Amino acid sequence: MNTIITLLHLAFFTMNTPESPADTKYYEMRIYYCHPGRLDALINRFQNHTTKLFEKHGMENVGYWLPVDNAENALYYVLAYPSKEARDASWKAFGTDPEWKTVQSKSEESGKIVAKVTSIFMNASEVSPLIKPSGSQTNRTFELRTYYCHPGKLPDLITRFKDHSMKLLEKQGFTNVAYWTTIEPDGSQPKLIYILASTGVDAAGKAWDGFRADPVWVKAKADSEKNGPIVEKVTSIFMKPLPFSTIK
């Protein structure tokens, strides 16, 4: 009898265990393109000042990376906020902060640093792992991939990742780091943006070869595209984390 009661208790608590709350943060990927010779100045400014000022004004530093092939002198980073309204208020406070104004002025004594800024606003995808600091992991290479879908096909892509792709990527040695869907300013279909981690560019290439040749993937892709192709275009950028990135 005691055994039965214990099993009933376990079943009750298992049934009533709350699921992990959905990630409702408002994410922003920002890409800074630097003037020639000024990337190091930008990195120093972020490392010594900007990231701390972001935190001061309620912004969450998610990750900072440099492209492996960085012909455009770019720095990629992701911030998180409680909401769009919180994001706008934080940036307003940051921009008027006297400490930031002093830091900016001093860092630009030898010339302007940033030539252009691109912002991409995003929501965490339902399939994303918990987006969190990576702890003690080091020496990883990250791949930032953006998928442009055919009209109306984003749900099919999300389903394919959920049911097949993510597990098959892990099978080949990738780590699924984060998945987002973009918030398009014109209200058009979002893109899927995700980040994978591996041990290097060459290792990632071999892993992708293995992924594409996997009979399980070949079947999953064919089954998912019975009503037409899903993905129209894919872009990929390999990146290395900066020392102060929370995801390494």
Secondary structure, 3 states (H helix, E strand, C coil): CHHHHHHHHHHHHHHCCCCCCCCCCEEEEEEEEECCCCHHHHHHHHHHHHHHHHHHCCCEEEEEEEECCCCCCEEEEEEEECCHHHHHHHHHHHHHCHHHHHHHHHHCCCCCCEEEEEEEEEEECCCCCCCCCCCCCCCCEEEEEEEEECCCCHHHHHHHHHHHHHHHHHHCCCEEEEEEEECCCCCCCCCEEEEEEECCHHHHHHHHHHHHHCHHHHHHHHHHCCCCCCEEEEEEEEEEECCCCCCC
